[in-house]
Amino acid sequence: MTEELALYLGRRAMEVALLLMAPVLVVTLVTGFAAAMLQAVTSIRDMTMGMVLKLACIGATLVIAGSWMTQTALGFTRDVFNLIQTMAK
C-alpha cells in the first residue's frame, strides 16, 4: 500500500463519516435550538421535553434518510474491498 492510497482511504473515510453524520446532527441541532426557544418562551423547565423531541426527530430522520445512508456506507465499503482486491493481484 502506497502512502497516497493510505491518505486517499483515510480522507475518503472521513468524508463518508461526515456525510453520514450530517443529517442527524443538523436535525438534532435545529430541534434542540427550537426546543430551547420554546422552553424559554413558555418558561417550561422540563428537561425531558427537549430530549423526547430530539429522539423523535432523530428517529424520523433515520427513517427518511436511512436507505441513502446505508447505500452510501455500502458504496464506500465496496470501494475499499475493490481496492483490497486490486492490491492483492
C-alpha positions in Angstrom: 0.0 0.0 0.0 1.4 3.3 -1.0 1.2 6.5 1.1 -1.1 8.1 -1.5 -3.5 5.2 -1.3 -3.5 5.3 2.5 -4.1 9.0 2.6 -6.9 8.7 0.0 -8.6 6.0 2.0 -8.3 8.0 5.2 -9.6 11.1 3.6 -12.4 9.3 1.9 -13.4 7.5 5.2 -13.6 10.9 7.0 -15.7 12.4 4.1 -18.1 9.5 4.2 -18.3 9.6 8.0 -19.1 13.3 7.9 -21.6 12.8 5.1 -23.4 10.1 7.1 -23.5 12.1 10.3 -24.6 15.4 8.8 -28.4 14.8 8.5 -28.7 13.6 12.1 -26.5 16.3 13.5 -28.3 19.1 11.7 -31.7 17.8 12.7 -30.6 17.5 16.3 -29.1 21.0 16.3 -32.2 22.6 14.9 -34.6 20.6 17.1 -32.5 21.4 20.2 -32.5 25.1 19.4 -36.3 25.1 18.7 -37.0 23.2 21.9 -34.8 25.6 23.9 -36.5 28.6 22.4 -39.9 27.0 23.2 -38.9 26.3 26.8 -37.5 29.9 27.2 -40.7 31.5 25.8 -43.1 29.4 27.8 -40.9 29.2 31.0 -41.1 25.3 30.9 -38.2 23.8 32.8 -38.8 20.2 31.9 -35.6 18.7 30.5 -37.3 15.6 29.1 -39.3 17.6 26.6 -36.2 18.6 24.6 -34.8 15.1 24.8 -38.0 13.5 23.6 -38.3 15.9 20.7 -34.7 15.3 19.7 -35.2 11.5 19.8 -38.4 11.7 17.8 -36.7 13.9 15.2 -33.7 11.6 15.0 -35.9 8.6 14.5 -37.8 10.4 11.7 -34.5 11.4 10.1 -33.2 7.9 10.2 -36.4 6.6 8.7 -36.3 9.2 5.9 -32.6 9.2 5.2 -31.7 5.7 6.3 -31.7 4.0 2.9 -29.5 6.7 1.5 -27.1 6.4 4.5 -27.0 2.7 4.0 -26.3 2.9 0.3 -23.5 5.5 0.9 -21.9 3.3 3.5 -22.2 0.2 1.3 -20.7 2.0 -1.7 -17.7 3.1 0.4 -17.3 -0.5 1.7 -17.4 -1.9 -1.9 -14.8 0.6 -3.0 -12.5 -0.4 -0.1 -12.9 -4.1 -0.9 -12.3 -3.5 -4.6 -9.1 -1.6 -3.7 -8.0 -4.5 -1.5 -8.7 -7.0 -4.3 -6.8 -4.8 -6.8 -3.8 -4.6 -4.4 -3.8 -8.4 -3.9 -3.3 -9.1 -7.6 
